[in-house]
Amino acid sequence: MGKGDPVARFRFAPVMAVFVCGLLLAGAGPGRAETLPELLAPERTLIALFEASRDSVVSITTEARVSDPWRREVRMVPQGSGSGFFWDDQGHIVTNAHVIRGAAAAEVRLSDGRVFPARLAGTAPMHDLAVLKIDIGEDAPPPLRPGRSVDLRVGQSVLAIGNPFGLDWTLTTGIVSALEREIPTREGGRIEGLIQTDAAINPGNSGGPLIDSSGRLIGVNTAIFSPSGSSAGIGFAVPVDTVARVVPQLIAHGVYHPPVLGVRYDPRVTALARRNGIEGVPVLGVDPGSPAERAGLRPATQGPGGAILPGDVIQGLDGRAIADGADLQAALDAHEAGDEVPLRLLREGREVKVKVVLGTAGCKRCFDPTFLKAS
């Protein structure tokens, strides 16, 4: 066997490979399997959460209709993409209103590769929410289990699943950075009560779910604060309590026109009042010309020396006890604009009952924040 014999070298290589592997295995010792790195419990939990939620998340692509005046023809062109998730087993998919704004057609792609044409079931631009419907039959992935916004705490872990930059079914993690954020719109309105998170949210994540460490839906990712257009650690999500109020109306009626009182309140102040033994929603402001103003509701005011003087506290609406803002909104959603309903108030330490005729919320048709990049 000479050094230059290629056949001999090829015969020798497998023998040497077996010999080297034997040495390595012998050096490893009997405890080698136990020393291999294993996934930590938090990692296993994270993997399980993603795998349990992944199939409920979808990718959405939209097309716009473009007219060519020279050729006298209309054609469809790609417009954009986003994310969404199954709301129920009837093929209803929740996403952002800005994901499908201006689209002439939309397609929904599932994690198993199936693609379905979608039709619009309803949209609520004032909350940047929309519902699509696909005809999937009985073979729909399970819907995400909803949590409750009132249970959220700053610092708790969250997961965002979506399709950023076309990279399908991407998982990012972070925490709840703040609650009750609001962002302005170009039309002069604002979206209130948003969750702020540092979980990476980028273009394409819009409409995807924000999930807690128990796998429950807690929000719909909607926008980021970013000068560059990419994640800067400040993202916003529509809280699940809002989603749970709006989506059923979109499915049933196609629009969301909630009746309003015209009062302003803050969940943090409501929680502080509860800790001090006061049940209900303290009124912090009354909108001019609103039903609340016409009914004579009194907001909190600032007294001499900067002291805050309490105003009315809403404790009941049409016989339903009101403990927080979610209760108040749910009670309002059971009515229509123009309904006259009784309010039970706590005023200066005593119970007062008034009647109010509910009004209609002003609806800004566009969601286009002046200082935000839609994700």
ChimeraX attribute file (.defattr): number of C-alpha atoms within 10 A of each C-alpha:
attribute: neighborCount
match mode: 1-to-1
recipient: residues
	/A:1	8
	/A:2	8
	/A:3	7
	/A:4	8
	/A:5	9
	/A:6	11
	/A:7	10
	/A:8	12
	/A:9	13
	/A:10	10
	/A:11	10
	/A:12	11
	/A:13	11
	/A:14	11
	/A:15	10
	/A:16	11
	/A:17	10
	/A:18	11
	/A:19	11
	/A:20	12
	/A:21	11
	/A:22	12
	/A:23	10
	/A:24	11
	/A:25	11
	/A:26	11
	/A:27	10
	/A:28	12
	/A:29	9
	/A:30	9
	/A:31	8
	/A:32	11
	/A:33	9
	/A:34	8
	/A:35	8
	/A:36	7
	/A:37	7
	/A:38	9
	/A:39	9
	/A:40	8
	/A:41	9
	/A:42	9
	/A:43	11
	/A:44	12
	/A:45	15
	/A:46	17
	/A:47	14
	/A:48	13
	/A:49	18
	/A:50	20
	/A:51	11
	/A:52	13
	/A:53	22
	/A:54	20
	/A:55	19
	/A:56	21
	/A:57	29
	/A:58	29
	/A:59	27
	/A:60	30
	/A:61	22
	/A:62	22
	/A:63	19
	/A:64	18
	/A:65	15
	/A:66	12
	/A:67	12
	/A:68	10
	/A:69	8
	/A:70	6
	/A:71	7
	/A:72	7
	/A:73	9
	/A:74	11
	/A:75	10
	/A:76	14
	/A:77	14
	/A:78	13
	/A:79	18
	/A:80	18
	/A:81	25
	/A:82	28
	/A:83	33
	/A:84	31
	/A:85	32
	/A:86	24
	/A:87	24
	/A:88	16
	/A:89	15
	/A:90	16
	/A:91	22
	/A:92	25
	/A:93	29
	/A:94	28
	/A:95	31
	/A:96	30
	/A:97	24
	/A:98	24
	/A:99	28
	/A:100	26
	/A:101	17
	/A:102	13
	/A:103	18
	/A:104	15
	/A:105	19
	/A:106	22
	/A:107	18
	/A:108	25
	/A:109	19
	/A:110	19
	/A:111	15
	/A:112	9
	/A:113	9
	/A:114	9
	/A:115	16
	/A:116	16
	/A:117	16
	/A:118	22
	/A:119	17
	/A:120	18
	/A:121	20
	/A:122	24
	/A:123	29
	/A:124	25
	/A:125	21
	/A:126	21
	/A:127	24
	/A:128	26
	/A:129	27
	/A:130	29
	/A:131	29
	/A:132	27
	/A:133	20
	/A:134	19
	/A:135	14
	/A:136	16
	/A:137	9
	/A:138	9
	/A:139	10
	/A:140	18
	/A:141	21
	/A:142	16
	/A:143	20
	/A:144	22
	/A:145	14
	/A:146	18
	/A:147	20
	/A:148	16
	/A:149	20
	/A:150	15
	/A:151	7
	/A:152	16
	/A:153	13
	/A:154	13
	/A:155	12
	/A:156	13
	/A:157	17
	/A:158	24
	/A:159	25
	/A:160	28
	/A:161	30
	/A:162	31
	/A:163	27
	/A:164	24
	/A:165	15
	/A:166	18
	/A:167	11
	/A:168	19
	/A:169	22
	/A:170	15
	/A:171	18
	/A:172	16
	/A:173	18
	/A:174	16
	/A:175	17
	/A:176	21
	/A:177	20
	/A:178	17
	/A:179	20
	/A:180	13
	/A:181	14
	/A:182	14
	/A:183	18
	/A:184	16
	/A:185	18
	/A:186	13
	/A:187	13
	/A:188	9
	/A:189	17
	/A:190	16
	/A:191	17
	/A:192	16
	/A:193	21
	/A:194	25
	/A:195	27
	/A:196	25
	/A:197	29
	/A:198	21
	/A:199	25
	/A:200	21
	/A:201	32
	/A:202	25
	/A:203	23
	/A:204	25
	/A:205	35
	/A:206	32
	/A:207	36
	/A:208	29
	/A:209	31
	/A:210	28
	/A:211	26
	/A:212	22
	/A:213	13
	/A:214	13
	/A:215	21
	/A:216	20
	/A:217	25
	/A:218	29
	/A:219	28
	/A:220	31
	/A:221	33
	/A:222	32
	/A:223	29
	/A:224	30
	/A:225	21
	/A:226	18
	/A:227	11
	/A:228	8
	/A:229	14
	/A:230	17
	/A:231	20
	/A:232	16
	/A:233	18
	/A:234	17
	/A:235	26
	/A:236	31
	/A:237	27
	/A:238	28
	/A:239	27
	/A:240	24
	/A:241	20
	/A:242	22
	/A:243	20
	/A:244	15
	/A:245	17
	/A:246	23
	/A:247	25
	/A:248	16
	/A:249	18
	/A:250	21
	/A:251	20
	/A:252	11
	/A:253	13
	/A:254	17
	/A:255	18
	/A:256	24
	/A:257	20
	/A:258	22
	/A:259	23
	/A:260	22
	/A:261	25
	/A:262	20
	/A:263	19
	/A:264	14
	/A:265	18
	/A:266	17
	/A:267	17
	/A:268	12
	/A:269	15
	/A:270	21
	/A:271	19
	/A:272	13
	/A:273	16
	/A:274	16
	/A:275	10
	/A:276	9
	/A:277	9
	/A:278	17
	/A:279	20
	/A:280	25
	/A:281	29
	/A:282	31
	/A:283	23
	/A:284	18
	/A:285	20
	/A:286	21
	/A:287	14
	/A:288	11
	/A:289	9
	/A:290	19
	/A:291	23
	/A:292	23
	/A:293	18
	/A:294	16
	/A:295	14
	/A:296	13
	/A:297	23
	/A:298	19
	/A:299	21
	/A:300	17
	/A:301	14
	/A:302	10
	/A:303	10
	/A:304	7
	/A:305	6
	/A:306	8
	/A:307	9
	/A:308	11
	/A:309	12
	/A:310	17
	/A:311	19
	/A:312	24
	/A:313	29
	/A:314	26
	/A:315	24
	/A:316	22
	/A:317	21
	/A:318	15
	/A:319	12
	/A:320	15
	/A:321	16
	/A:322	22
	/A:323	18
	/A:324	23
	/A:325	20
	/A:326	18
	/A:327	18
	/A:328	20
	/A:329	18
	/A:330	16
	/A:331	18
	/A:332	20
	/A:333	18
	/A:334	11
	/A:335	16
	/A:336	16
	/A:337	17
	/A:338	14
	/A:339	13
	/A:340	14
	/A:341	15
	/A:342	16
	/A:343	20
	/A:344	22
	/A:345	24
	/A:346	20
	/A:347	16
	/A:348	12
	/A:349	10
	/A:350	7
	/A:351	13
	/A:352	15
	/A:353	13
	/A:354	13
	/A:355	17
	/A:356	21
	/A:357	19
	/A:358	22
	/A:359	20
	/A:360	16
	/A:361	16
	/A:362	12
	/A:363	14
	/A:364	16
	/A:365	14
	/A:366	17
	/A:367	24
	/A:368	18
	/A:369	20
	/A:370	12
	/A:371	14
	/A:372	17
	/A:373	20
	/A:374	22
	/A:375	29
